[in-house]
Amino acid sequence: MLSIKENNVEVEFGAIYADNELTLNRLVMYVRGLQNYIDDTNNIRYAAEPKLDFILFEIKGKIDLNQIANLSNLLEIPGGEFLDSF
């Protein structure tokens, strides 16, 4: 489990590993506080009724962490460089 909090947005990741440390069977992401960030940021145009309380995102299957690292670098996702050590 990994937990990140920035700008009052909390993101939690959970993983179920497969046969080795480089492959996952399931990856879950839970985000709280995103609507407040959207409301406070002028350059994001999103309106949800009712308000966006949380996001639950789940990926099932054979997930190769090396491919996740490549994808995060390609998309320039902050923190993606830490996945390069896999």
PyMOL Python script that loads the backbone (N, CA, C, O; Angstrom):
from pymol import cmd

cmd.read_pdbstr("""\
ATOM      1  N   MET A   1       0.846  -1.172   0.000  1.00  0.00           N
ATOM      2  CA  MET A   1       0.000   0.000   0.000  1.00  0.00           C
ATOM      3  C   MET A   1       0.888   1.230   0.000  1.00  0.00           C
ATOM      4  O   MET A   1       1.883   1.297   0.721  1.00  0.00           O
ATOM      5  N   LEU A   2       0.516   2.193  -0.814  1.00  0.00           N
ATOM      6  CA  LEU A   2       1.225   3.462  -0.905  1.00  0.00           C
ATOM      7  C   LEU A   2       0.200   4.566  -0.773  1.00  0.00           C
ATOM      8  O   LEU A   2      -0.869   4.502  -1.381  1.00  0.00           O
ATOM      9  N   SER A   3       0.516   5.580   0.020  1.00  0.00           N
ATOM     10  CA  SER A   3      -0.396   6.690   0.231  1.00  0.00           C
ATOM     11  C   SER A   3       0.336   8.000  -0.055  1.00  0.00           C
ATOM     12  O   SER A   3       1.454   8.215   0.414  1.00  0.00           O
ATOM     13  N   ILE A   4      -0.312   8.873  -0.834  1.00  0.00           N
ATOM     14  CA  ILE A   4       0.262  10.167  -1.195  1.00  0.00           C
ATOM     15  C   ILE A   4      -0.780  11.235  -0.893  1.00  0.00           C
ATOM     16  O   ILE A   4      -1.963  11.050  -1.180  1.00  0.00           O
ATOM     17  N   LYS A   5      -0.342  12.360  -0.311  1.00  0.00           N
ATOM     18  CA  LYS A   5      -1.249  13.479  -0.080  1.00  0.00           C
ATOM     19  C   LYS A   5      -0.571  14.753  -0.558  1.00  0.00           C
ATOM     20  O   LYS A   5       0.535  15.084  -0.131  1.00  0.00           O
ATOM     21  N   GLU A   6      -1.260  15.468  -1.462  1.00  0.00           N
ATOM     22  CA  GLU A   6      -0.749  16.723  -1.983  1.00  0.00           C
ATOM     23  C   GLU A   6      -1.939  17.606  -2.334  1.00  0.00           C
ATOM     24  O   GLU A   6      -2.908  17.141  -2.935  1.00  0.00           O
ATOM     25  N   ASN A   7      -1.863  18.874  -1.960  1.00  0.00           N
ATOM     26  CA  ASN A   7      -2.946  19.837  -2.222  1.00  0.00           C
ATOM     27  C   ASN A   7      -4.286  19.336  -1.700  1.00  0.00           C
ATOM     28  O   ASN A   7      -5.314  19.519  -2.352  1.00  0.00           O
ATOM     29  N   ASN A   8      -4.281  18.702  -0.525  1.00  0.00           N
ATOM     30  CA  ASN A   8      -5.474  18.144   0.121  1.00  0.00           C
ATOM     31  C   ASN A   8      -6.159  17.059  -0.696  1.00  0.00           C
ATOM     32  O   ASN A   8      -7.333  16.765  -0.472  1.00  0.00           O
ATOM     33  N   VAL A   9      -5.444  16.467  -1.633  1.00  0.00           N
ATOM     34  CA  VAL A   9      -5.940  15.322  -2.388  1.00  0.00           C
ATOM     35  C   VAL A   9      -5.166  14.104  -1.903  1.00  0.00           C
ATOM     36  O   VAL A   9      -3.936  14.093  -1.917  1.00  0.00           O
ATOM     37  N   GLU A  10      -5.895  13.080  -1.474  1.00  0.00           N
ATOM     38  CA  GLU A  10      -5.273  11.857  -0.984  1.00  0.00           C
ATOM     39  C   GLU A  10      -5.418  10.760  -2.033  1.00  0.00           C
ATOM     40  O   GLU A  10      -6.512  10.507  -2.538  1.00  0.00           O
ATOM     41  N   VAL A  11      -4.304  10.117  -2.350  1.00  0.00           N
ATOM     42  CA  VAL A  11      -4.294   9.027  -3.311  1.00  0.00           C
ATOM     43  C   VAL A  11      -3.679   7.817  -2.625  1.00  0.00           C
ATOM     44  O   VAL A  11      -2.587   7.904  -2.063  1.00  0.00           O
ATOM     45  N   GLU A  12      -4.378   6.690  -2.671  1.00  0.00           N
ATOM     46  CA  GLU A  12      -3.877   5.453  -2.090  1.00  0.00           C
ATOM     47  C   GLU A  12      -3.832   4.379  -3.167  1.00  0.00           C
ATOM     48  O   GLU A  12      -4.765   4.213  -3.952  1.00  0.00           O
ATOM     49  N   PHE A  13      -2.723   3.659  -3.179  1.00  0.00           N
ATOM     50  CA  PHE A  13      -2.541   2.554  -4.115  1.00  0.00           C
ATOM     51  C   PHE A  13      -2.425   1.265  -3.328  1.00  0.00           C
ATOM     52  O   PHE A  13      -1.821   1.237  -2.255  1.00  0.00           O
ATOM     53  N   GLY A  14      -2.991   0.216  -3.850  1.00  0.00           N
ATOM     54  CA  GLY A  14      -2.834  -1.118  -3.291  1.00  0.00           C
ATOM     55  C   GLY A  14      -2.537  -2.081  -4.421  1.00  0.00           C
ATOM     56  O   GLY A  14      -2.994  -1.886  -5.547  1.00  0.00           O
ATOM     57  N   ALA A  15      -1.767  -3.128  -4.123  1.00  0.00           N
ATOM     58  CA  ALA A  15      -1.376  -4.069  -5.170  1.00  0.00           C
ATOM     59  C   ALA A  15      -1.383  -5.485  -4.633  1.00  0.00           C
ATOM     60  O   ALA A  15      -1.061  -5.732  -3.471  1.00  0.00           O
ATOM     61  N   ILE A  16      -1.754  -6.406  -5.501  1.00  0.00           N
ATOM     62  CA  ILE A  16      -1.641  -7.832  -5.209  1.00  0.00           C
ATOM     63  C   ILE A  16      -0.658  -8.400  -6.220  1.00  0.00           C
ATOM     64  O   ILE A  16      -0.900  -8.384  -7.427  1.00  0.00           O
ATOM     65  N   TYR A  17       0.464  -8.903  -5.697  1.00  0.00           N
ATOM     66  CA  TYR A  17       1.520  -9.400  -6.577  1.00  0.00           C
ATOM     67  C   TYR A  17       1.172 -10.762  -7.144  1.00  0.00           C
ATOM     68  O   TYR A  17       0.422 -11.532  -6.545  1.00  0.00           O
ATOM     69  N   ALA A  18       1.729 -11.041  -8.306  1.00  0.00           N
ATOM     70  CA  ALA A  18       1.560 -12.332  -8.977  1.00  0.00           C
ATOM     71  C   ALA A  18       2.712 -13.244  -8.554  1.00  0.00           C
ATOM     72  O   ALA A  18       3.089 -13.283  -7.383  1.00  0.00           O
ATOM     73  N   ASP A  19       3.261 -13.969  -9.514  1.00  0.00           N
ATOM     74  CA  ASP A  19       4.289 -14.962  -9.246  1.00  0.00           C
ATOM     75  C   ASP A  19       5.628 -14.362  -8.831  1.00  0.00           C
ATOM     76  O   ASP A  19       6.417 -15.024  -8.158  1.00  0.00           O
ATOM     77  N   ASN A  20       5.892 -13.128  -9.219  1.00  0.00           N
ATOM     78  CA  ASN A  20       7.171 -12.502  -8.890  1.00  0.00           C
ATOM     79  C   ASN A  20       6.949 -11.048  -8.519  1.00  0.00           C
ATOM     80  O   ASN A  20       5.821 -10.558  -8.538  1.00  0.00           O
ATOM     81  N   GLU A  21       8.044 -10.354  -8.178  1.00  0.00           N
ATOM     82  CA  GLU A  21       7.940  -8.966  -7.728  1.00  0.00           C
ATOM     83  C   GLU A  21       7.768  -7.966  -8.867  1.00  0.00           C
ATOM     84  O   GLU A  21       7.580  -6.776  -8.613  1.00  0.00           O
ATOM     85  N   LEU A  22       7.827  -8.421 -10.105  1.00  0.00           N
ATOM     86  CA  LEU A  22       7.698  -7.519 -11.247  1.00  0.00           C
ATOM     87  C   LEU A  22       6.332  -7.590 -11.915  1.00  0.00           C
ATOM     88  O   LEU A  22       6.081  -6.877 -12.886  1.00  0.00           O
ATOM     89  N   THR A  23       5.449  -8.443 -11.407  1.00  0.00           N
ATOM     90  CA  THR A  23       4.132  -8.616 -12.016  1.00  0.00           C
ATOM     91  C   THR A  23       3.053  -8.535 -10.941  1.00  0.00           C
ATOM     92  O   THR A  23       3.174  -9.121  -9.866  1.00  0.00           O
ATOM     93  N   LEU A  24       1.995  -7.794 -11.262  1.00  0.00           N
ATOM     94  CA  LEU A  24       0.846  -7.683 -10.360  1.00  0.00           C
ATOM     95  C   LEU A  24      -0.352  -8.401 -10.957  1.00  0.00           C
ATOM     96  O   LEU A  24      -0.488  -8.498 -12.177  1.00  0.00           O
ATOM     97  N   ASN A  25      -1.216  -8.900 -10.090  1.00  0.00           N
ATOM     98  CA  ASN A  25      -2.508  -9.437 -10.525  1.00  0.00           C
ATOM     99  C   ASN A  25      -3.600  -8.385 -10.447  1.00  0.00           C
ATOM    100  O   ASN A  25      -4.586  -8.436 -11.182  1.00  0.00           O
ATOM    101  N   ARG A  26      -3.409  -7.421  -9.536  1.00  0.00           N
ATOM    102  CA  ARG A  26      -4.435  -6.391  -9.347  1.00  0.00           C
ATOM    103  C   ARG A  26      -3.785  -5.119  -8.823  1.00  0.00           C
ATOM    104  O   ARG A  26      -2.920  -5.165  -7.949  1.00  0.00           O
ATOM    105  N   LEU A  27      -4.208  -3.994  -9.361  1.00  0.00           N
ATOM    106  CA  LEU A  27      -3.754  -2.682  -8.907  1.00  0.00           C
ATOM    107  C   LEU A  27      -4.994  -1.838  -8.648  1.00  0.00           C
ATOM    108  O   LEU A  27      -5.857  -1.708  -9.517  1.00  0.00           O
ATOM    109  N   VAL A  28      -5.078  -1.266  -7.451  1.00  0.00           N
ATOM    110  CA  VAL A  28      -6.237  -0.465  -7.058  1.00  0.00           C
ATOM    111  C   VAL A  28      -5.754   0.928  -6.654  1.00  0.00           C
ATOM    112  O   VAL A  28      -4.757   1.069  -5.946  1.00  0.00           O
ATOM    113  N   MET A  29      -6.480   1.960  -7.116  1.00  0.00           N
ATOM    114  CA  MET A  29      -6.185   3.332  -6.757  1.00  0.00           C
ATOM    115  C   MET A  29      -7.469   3.963  -6.212  1.00  0.00           C
ATOM    116  O   MET A  29      -8.542   3.825  -6.800  1.00  0.00           O
ATOM    117  N   TYR A  30      -7.342   4.649  -5.093  1.00  0.00           N
ATOM    118  CA  TYR A  30      -8.471   5.324  -4.458  1.00  0.00           C
ATOM    119  C   TYR A  30      -8.072   6.779  -4.250  1.00  0.00           C
ATOM    120  O   TYR A  30      -7.027   7.057  -3.661  1.00  0.00           O
ATOM    121  N   VAL A  31      -8.906   7.722  -4.735  1.00  0.00           N
ATOM    122  CA  VAL A  31      -8.608   9.152  -4.659  1.00  0.00           C
ATOM    123  C   VAL A  31      -9.724   9.846  -3.883  1.00  0.00           C
ATOM    124  O   VAL A  31     -10.905   9.667  -4.180  1.00  0.00           O
ATOM    125  N   ARG A  32      -9.334  10.642  -2.882  1.00  0.00           N
ATOM    126  CA  ARG A  32     -10.288  11.453  -2.110  1.00  0.00           C
ATOM    127  C   ARG A  32      -9.868  12.909  -2.164  1.00  0.00           C
ATOM    128  O   ARG A  32      -8.676  13.216  -2.199  1.00  0.00           O
ATOM    129  N   GLY A  33     -10.851  13.815  -2.172  1.00  0.00           N
ATOM    130  CA  GLY A  33     -10.569  15.243  -2.111  1.00  0.00           C
ATOM    131  C   GLY A  33     -10.332  15.900  -3.452  1.00  0.00           C
ATOM    132  O   GLY A  33      -9.925  17.061  -3.506  1.00  0.00           O
ATOM    133  N   LEU A  34     -10.574  15.189  -4.529  1.00  0.00           N
ATOM    134  CA  LEU A  34     -10.306  15.732  -5.855  1.00  0.00           C
ATOM    135  C   LEU A  34     -11.243  16.892  -6.201  1.00  0.00           C
ATOM    136  O   LEU A  34     -10.816  17.854  -6.839  1.00  0.00           O
ATOM    137  N   GLN A  35     -12.497  16.817  -5.795  1.00  0.00           N
ATOM    138  CA  GLN A  35     -13.456  17.877  -6.135  1.00  0.00           C
ATOM    139  C   GLN A  35     -13.034  19.212  -5.527  1.00  0.00           C
ATOM    140  O   GLN A  35     -13.168  20.249  -6.176  1.00  0.00           O
ATOM    141  N   ASN A  36     -12.530  19.207  -4.305  1.00  0.00           N
ATOM    142  CA  ASN A  36     -12.061  20.455  -3.694  1.00  0.00           C
ATOM    143  C   ASN A  36     -10.896  21.042  -4.474  1.00  0.00           C
ATOM    144  O   ASN A  36     -10.808  22.259  -4.642  1.00  0.00           O
ATOM    145  N   TYR A  37      -9.998  20.180  -4.953  1.00  0.00           N
ATOM    146  CA  TYR A  37      -8.882  20.648  -5.773  1.00  0.00           C
ATOM    147  C   TYR A  37      -9.385  21.232  -7.089  1.00  0.00           C
ATOM    148  O   TYR A  37      -8.896  22.268  -7.539  1.00  0.00           O
ATOM    149  N   ILE A  38     -10.349  20.575  -7.698  1.00  0.00           N
ATOM    150  CA  ILE A  38     -10.933  21.069  -8.944  1.00  0.00           C
ATOM    151  C   ILE A  38     -11.611  22.414  -8.712  1.00  0.00           C
ATOM    152  O   ILE A  38     -11.451  23.336  -9.511  1.00  0.00           O
ATOM    153  N   ASP A  39     -12.364  22.531  -7.624  1.00  0.00           N
ATOM    154  CA  ASP A  39     -13.053  23.784  -7.310  1.00  0.00           C
ATOM    155  C   ASP A  39     -12.072  24.927  -7.050  1.00  0.00           C
ATOM    156  O   ASP A  39     -12.358  26.076  -7.385  1.00  0.00           O
ATOM    157  N   ASP A  40     -10.912  24.616  -6.451  1.00  0.00           N
ATOM    158  CA  ASP A  40      -9.936  25.644  -6.095  1.00  0.00           C
ATOM    159  C   ASP A  40      -8.998  26.004  -7.235  1.00  0.00           C
ATOM    160  O   ASP A  40      -8.278  26.998  -7.145  1.00  0.00           O
ATOM    161  N   THR A  41      -8.989  25.221  -8.300  1.00  0.00           N
ATOM    162  CA  THR A  41      -8.066  25.444  -9.413  1.00  0.00           C
ATOM    163  C   THR A  41      -8.833  26.052 -10.575  1.00  0.00           C
ATOM    164  O   THR A  41      -9.805  25.474 -11.061  1.00  0.00           O
ATOM    165  N   ASN A  42      -8.397  27.204 -11.009  1.00  0.00           N
ATOM    166  CA  ASN A  42      -9.112  27.933 -12.060  1.00  0.00           C
ATOM    167  C   ASN A  42      -8.955  27.325 -13.440  1.00  0.00           C
ATOM    168  O   ASN A  42      -9.831  27.506 -14.285  1.00  0.00           O
ATOM    169  N   ASN A  43      -7.863  26.604 -13.699  1.00  0.00           N
ATOM    170  CA  ASN A  43      -7.614  26.123 -15.055  1.00  0.00           C
ATOM    171  C   ASN A  43      -8.215  24.741 -15.331  1.00  0.00           C
ATOM    172  O   ASN A  43      -8.000  24.189 -16.410  1.00  0.00           O
ATOM    173  N   ILE A  44      -8.952  24.181 -14.394  1.00  0.00           N
ATOM    174  CA  ILE A  44      -9.618  22.889 -14.613  1.00  0.00           C
ATOM    175  C   ILE A  44     -11.111  23.155 -14.790  1.00  0.00           C
ATOM    176  O   ILE A  44     -11.762  23.714 -13.907  1.00  0.00           O
ATOM    177  N   ARG A  45     -11.633  22.754 -15.921  1.00  0.00           N
ATOM    178  CA  ARG A  45     -13.056  22.949 -16.212  1.00  0.00           C
ATOM    179  C   ARG A  45     -13.774  21.614 -16.075  1.00  0.00           C
ATOM    180  O   ARG A  45     -13.818  20.815 -17.010  1.00  0.00           O
ATOM    181  N   TYR A  46     -14.331  21.392 -14.904  1.00  0.00           N
ATOM    182  CA  TYR A  46     -15.082  20.156 -14.673  1.00  0.00           C
ATOM    183  C   TYR A  46     -16.154  20.459 -13.642  1.00  0.00           C
ATOM    184  O   TYR A  46     -15.866  21.000 -12.574  1.00  0.00           O
ATOM    185  N   ALA A  47     -17.355  20.119 -13.957  1.00  0.00           N
ATOM    186  CA  ALA A  47     -18.452  20.307 -13.016  1.00  0.00           C
ATOM    187  C   ALA A  47     -19.210  18.998 -12.900  1.00  0.00           C
ATOM    188  O   ALA A  47     -19.692  18.459 -13.896  1.00  0.00           O
ATOM    189  N   ALA A  48     -19.311  18.501 -11.711  1.00  0.00           N
ATOM    190  CA  ALA A  48     -20.014  17.242 -11.488  1.00  0.00           C
ATOM    191  C   ALA A  48     -21.180  17.490 -10.547  1.00  0.00           C
ATOM    192  O   ALA A  48     -21.025  18.164  -9.528  1.00  0.00           O
ATOM    193  N   GLU A  49     -22.301  16.973 -10.865  1.00  0.00           N
ATOM    194  CA  GLU A  49     -23.477  17.005  -9.989  1.00  0.00           C
ATOM    195  C   GLU A  49     -23.965  15.589  -9.828  1.00  0.00           C
ATOM    196  O   GLU A  49     -24.369  15.002 -10.832  1.00  0.00           O
ATOM    197  N   PRO A  50     -23.966  15.011  -8.705  1.00  0.00           N
ATOM    198  CA  PRO A  50     -23.434  15.549  -7.446  1.00  0.00           C
ATOM    199  C   PRO A  50     -21.919  15.643  -7.484  1.00  0.00           C
ATOM    200  O   PRO A  50     -21.275  15.150  -8.410  1.00  0.00           O
ATOM    201  N   LYS A  51     -21.367  16.275  -6.479  1.00  0.00           N
ATOM    202  CA  LYS A  51     -19.919  16.492  -6.433  1.00  0.00           C
ATOM    203  C   LYS A  51     -19.161  15.172  -6.467  1.00  0.00           C
ATOM    204  O   LYS A  51     -19.664  14.133  -6.038  1.00  0.00           O
ATOM    205  N   LEU A  52     -17.947  15.238  -6.984  1.00  0.00           N
ATOM    206  CA  LEU A  52     -17.075  14.081  -7.113  1.00  0.00           C
ATOM    207  C   LEU A  52     -16.428  13.808  -5.756  1.00  0.00           C
ATOM    208  O   LEU A  52     -15.453  14.467  -5.396  1.00  0.00           O
ATOM    209  N   ASP A  53     -16.960  12.846  -5.000  1.00  0.00           N
ATOM    210  CA  ASP A  53     -16.457  12.556  -3.658  1.00  0.00           C
ATOM    211  C   ASP A  53     -15.185  11.721  -3.690  1.00  0.00           C
ATOM    212  O   ASP A  53     -14.244  11.984  -2.941  1.00  0.00           O
ATOM    213  N   PHE A  54     -15.157  10.719  -4.555  1.00  0.00           N
ATOM    214  CA  PHE A  54     -13.977   9.865  -4.625  1.00  0.00           C
ATOM    215  C   PHE A  54     -13.942   9.158  -5.978  1.00  0.00           C
ATOM    216  O   PHE A  54     -14.936   9.101  -6.702  1.00  0.00           O
ATOM    217  N   ILE A  55     -12.769   8.624  -6.291  1.00  0.00           N
ATOM    218  CA  ILE A  55     -12.576   7.814  -7.493  1.00  0.00           C
ATOM    219  C   ILE A  55     -11.985   6.488  -7.046  1.00  0.00           C
ATOM    220  O   ILE A  55     -11.033   6.460  -6.265  1.00  0.00           O
ATOM    221  N   LEU A  56     -12.537   5.406  -7.529  1.00  0.00           N
ATOM    222  CA  LEU A  56     -11.991   4.074  -7.283  1.00  0.00           C
ATOM    223  C   LEU A  56     -11.654   3.479  -8.632  1.00  0.00           C
ATOM    224  O   LEU A  56     -12.525   3.334  -9.490  1.00  0.00           O
ATOM    225  N   PHE A  57     -10.394   3.134  -8.822  1.00  0.00           N
ATOM    226  CA  PHE A  57      -9.891   2.656 -10.099  1.00  0.00           C
ATOM    227  C   PHE A  57      -9.216   1.313  -9.854  1.00  0.00           C
ATOM    228  O   PHE A  57      -8.347   1.200  -8.989  1.00  0.00           O
ATOM    229  N   GLU A  58      -9.613   0.295 -10.614  1.00  0.00           N
ATOM    230  CA  GLU A  58      -9.043  -1.043 -10.422  1.00  0.00           C
ATOM    231  C   GLU A  58      -8.643  -1.624 -11.774  1.00  0.00           C
ATOM    232  O   GLU A  58      -9.393  -1.558 -12.748  1.00  0.00           O
ATOM    233  N   ILE A  59      -7.448  -2.191 -11.803  1.00  0.00           N
ATOM    234  CA  ILE A  59      -6.968  -2.891 -12.990  1.00  0.00           C
ATOM    235  C   ILE A  59      -6.691  -4.332 -12.580  1.00  0.00           C
ATOM    236  O   ILE A  59      -5.972  -4.578 -11.611  1.00  0.00           O
ATOM    237  N   LYS A  60      -7.256  -5.275 -13.307  1.00  0.00           N
ATOM    238  CA  LYS A  60      -7.023  -6.695 -13.051  1.00  0.00           C
ATOM    239  C   LYS A  60      -6.321  -7.319 -14.248  1.00  0.00           C
ATOM    240  O   LYS A  60      -6.551  -6.917 -15.389  1.00  0.00           O
ATOM    241  N   GLY A  61      -5.481  -8.286 -13.992  1.00  0.00           N
ATOM    242  CA  GLY A  61      -4.780  -8.987 -15.061  1.00  0.00           C
ATOM    243  C   GLY A  61      -3.303  -9.071 -14.756  1.00  0.00           C
ATOM    244  O   GLY A  61      -2.876  -8.757 -13.644  1.00  0.00           O
ATOM    245  N   LYS A  62      -2.530  -9.484 -15.715  1.00  0.00           N
ATOM    246  CA  LYS A  62      -1.072  -9.540 -15.572  1.00  0.00           C
ATOM    247  C   LYS A  62      -0.514  -8.154 -15.871  1.00  0.00           C
ATOM    248  O   LYS A  62      -0.471  -7.733 -17.027  1.00  0.00           O
ATOM    249  N   ILE A  63      -0.093  -7.454 -14.842  1.00  0.00           N
ATOM    250  CA  ILE A  63       0.396  -6.091 -14.959  1.00  0.00           C
ATOM    251  C   ILE A  63       1.911  -6.115 -14.757  1.00  0.00           C
ATOM    252  O   ILE A  63       2.393  -6.435 -13.670  1.00  0.00           O
ATOM    253  N   ASP A  64       2.644  -5.782 -15.791  1.00  0.00           N
ATOM    254  CA  ASP A  64       4.099  -5.773 -15.750  1.00  0.00           C
ATOM    255  C   ASP A  64       4.563  -4.402 -15.253  1.00  0.00           C
ATOM    256  O   ASP A  64       4.301  -3.387 -15.898  1.00  0.00           O
ATOM    257  N   LEU A  65       5.252  -4.370 -14.106  1.00  0.00           N
ATOM    258  CA  LEU A  65       5.691  -3.098 -13.540  1.00  0.00           C
ATOM    259  C   LEU A  65       6.708  -2.386 -14.428  1.00  0.00           C
ATOM    260  O   LEU A  65       6.799  -1.159 -14.391  1.00  0.00           O
ATOM    261  N   ASN A  66       7.463  -3.122 -15.214  1.00  0.00           N
ATOM    262  CA  ASN A  66       8.379  -2.478 -16.160  1.00  0.00           C
ATOM    263  C   ASN A  66       7.599  -1.689 -17.202  1.00  0.00           C
ATOM    264  O   ASN A  66       8.024  -0.603 -17.595  1.00  0.00           O
ATOM    265  N   GLN A  67       6.474  -2.213 -17.652  1.00  0.00           N
ATOM    266  CA  GLN A  67       5.651  -1.499 -18.626  1.00  0.00           C
ATOM    267  C   GLN A  67       4.983  -0.280 -17.986  1.00  0.00           C
ATOM    268  O   GLN A  67       4.837   0.755 -18.636  1.00  0.00           O
ATOM    269  N   ILE A  68       4.579  -0.393 -16.721  1.00  0.00           N
ATOM    270  CA  ILE A  68       4.008   0.750 -16.000  1.00  0.00           C
ATOM    271  C   ILE A  68       5.067   1.851 -15.887  1.00  0.00           C
ATOM    272  O   ILE A  68       4.750   3.029 -16.051  1.00  0.00           O
ATOM    273  N   ALA A  69       6.322   1.478 -15.607  1.00  0.00           N
ATOM    274  CA  ALA A  69       7.409   2.455 -15.528  1.00  0.00           C
ATOM    275  C   ALA A  69       7.604   3.147 -16.865  1.00  0.00           C
ATOM    276  O   ALA A  69       7.752   4.368 -16.912  1.00  0.00           O
ATOM    277  N   ASN A  70       7.609   2.386 -17.955  1.00  0.00           N
ATOM    278  CA  ASN A  70       7.761   2.984 -19.290  1.00  0.00           C
ATOM    279  C   ASN A  70       6.618   3.940 -19.599  1.00  0.00           C
ATOM    280  O   ASN A  70       6.841   5.032 -20.123  1.00  0.00           O
ATOM    281  N   LEU A  71       5.405   3.534 -19.279  1.00  0.00           N
ATOM    282  CA  LEU A  71       4.235   4.372 -19.530  1.00  0.00           C
ATOM    283  C   LEU A  71       4.278   5.653 -18.699  1.00  0.00           C
ATOM    284  O   LEU A  71       3.973   6.732 -19.208  1.00  0.00           O
ATOM    285  N   SER A  72       4.655   5.542 -17.427  1.00  0.00           N
ATOM    286  CA  SER A  72       4.708   6.733 -16.574  1.00  0.00           C
ATOM    287  C   SER A  72       5.781   7.707 -17.060  1.00  0.00           C
ATOM    288  O   SER A  72       5.591   8.920 -16.972  1.00  0.00           O
ATOM    289  N   ASN A  73       6.899   7.198 -17.569  1.00  0.00           N
ATOM    290  CA  ASN A  73       7.926   8.087 -18.127  1.00  0.00           C
ATOM    291  C   ASN A  73       7.440   8.744 -19.412  1.00  0.00           C
ATOM    292  O   ASN A  73       7.679   9.931 -19.634  1.00  0.00           O
ATOM    293  N   LEU A  74       6.768   7.984 -20.248  1.00  0.00           N
ATOM    294  CA  LEU A  74       6.249   8.516 -21.510  1.00  0.00           C
ATOM    295  C   LEU A  74       5.232   9.633 -21.259  1.00  0.00           C
ATOM    296  O   LEU A  74       5.221  10.638 -21.971  1.00  0.00           O
ATOM    297  N   LEU A  75       4.381   9.456 -20.248  1.00  0.00           N
ATOM    298  CA  LEU A  75       3.351  10.447 -19.926  1.00  0.00           C
ATOM    299  C   LEU A  75       3.856  11.530 -18.981  1.00  0.00           C
ATOM    300  O   LEU A  75       3.115  12.446 -18.623  1.00  0.00           O
ATOM    301  N   GLU A  76       5.139  11.420 -18.572  1.00  0.00           N
ATOM    302  CA  GLU A  76       5.759  12.374 -17.665  1.00  0.00           C
ATOM    303  C   GLU A  76       4.974  12.510 -16.366  1.00  0.00           C
ATOM    304  O   GLU A  76       4.706  13.618 -15.900  1.00  0.00           O
ATOM    305  N   ILE A  77       4.612  11.372 -15.790  1.00  0.00           N
ATOM    306  CA  ILE A  77       3.894  11.346 -14.517  1.00  0.00           C
ATOM    307  C   ILE A  77       4.903  11.555 -13.393  1.00  0.00           C
ATOM    308  O   ILE A  77       5.891  10.824 -13.317  1.00  0.00           O
ATOM    309  N   PRO A  78       4.678  12.544 -12.512  1.00  0.00           N
ATOM    310  CA  PRO A  78       5.617  12.765 -11.412  1.00  0.00           C
ATOM    311  C   PRO A  78       5.776  11.512 -10.555  1.00  0.00           C
ATOM    312  O   PRO A  78       4.798  10.842 -10.223  1.00  0.00           O
ATOM    313  N   GLY A  79       7.014  11.211 -10.209  1.00  0.00           N
ATOM    314  CA  GLY A  79       7.305  10.029  -9.400  1.00  0.00           C
ATOM    315  C   GLY A  79       7.548   8.786 -10.220  1.00  0.00           C
ATOM    316  O   GLY A  79       7.970   7.765  -9.676  1.00  0.00           O
ATOM    317  N   GLY A  80       7.294   8.842 -11.511  1.00  0.00           N
ATOM    318  CA  GLY A  80       7.481   7.675 -12.370  1.00  0.00           C
ATOM    319  C   GLY A  80       8.913   7.200 -12.427  1.00  0.00           C
ATOM    320  O   GLY A  80       9.171   6.030 -12.710  1.00  0.00           O
ATOM    321  N   GLU A  81       9.863   8.109 -12.157  1.00  0.00           N
ATOM    322  CA  GLU A  81      11.268   7.729 -12.198  1.00  0.00           C
ATOM    323  C   GLU A  81      11.619   6.698 -11.124  1.00  0.00           C
ATOM    324  O   GLU A  81      12.602   5.971 -11.265  1.00  0.00           O
ATOM    325  N   PHE A  82      10.826   6.629 -10.057  1.00  0.00           N
ATOM    326  CA  PHE A  82      11.093   5.652  -9.003  1.00  0.00           C
ATOM    327  C   PHE A  82      10.745   4.232  -9.436  1.00  0.00           C
ATOM    328  O   PHE A  82      11.230   3.271  -8.839  1.00  0.00           O
ATOM    329  N   LEU A  83       9.921   4.086 -10.453  1.00  0.00           N
ATOM    330  CA  LEU A  83       9.589   2.766 -10.974  1.00  0.00           C
ATOM    331  C   LEU A  83      10.703   2.205 -11.850  1.00  0.00           C
ATOM    332  O   LEU A  83      10.717   1.008 -12.136  1.00  0.00           O
ATOM    333  N   ASP A  84      11.634   3.053 -12.277  1.00  0.00           N
ATOM    334  CA  ASP A  84      12.725   2.604 -13.141  1.00  0.00           C
ATOM    335  C   ASP A  84      13.628   1.584 -12.451  1.00  0.00           C
ATOM    336  O   ASP A  84      14.337   0.835 -13.122  1.00  0.00           O
ATOM    337  N   SER A  85      13.608   1.548 -11.130  1.00  0.00           N
ATOM    338  CA  SER A  85      14.486   0.630 -10.404  1.00  0.00           C
ATOM    339  C   SER A  85      14.037  -0.811 -10.517  1.00  0.00           C
ATOM    340  O   SER A  85      14.780  -1.717 -10.137  1.00  0.00           O
ATOM    341  N   PHE A  86      12.816  -1.049 -11.040  1.00  0.00           N
ATOM    342  CA  PHE A  86      12.349  -2.416 -11.214  1.00  0.00           C
ATOM    343  C   PHE A  86      13.060  -2.996 -12.398  1.00  0.00           C
ATOM    344  O   PHE A  86      12.832  -4.154 -12.749  1.00  0.00           O
TER     345      PHE A  86
END
""", "prot")
cmd.dss("prot")
cmd.show_as("cartoon", "prot")
cmd.util.cbc("prot")
cmd.orient("prot")
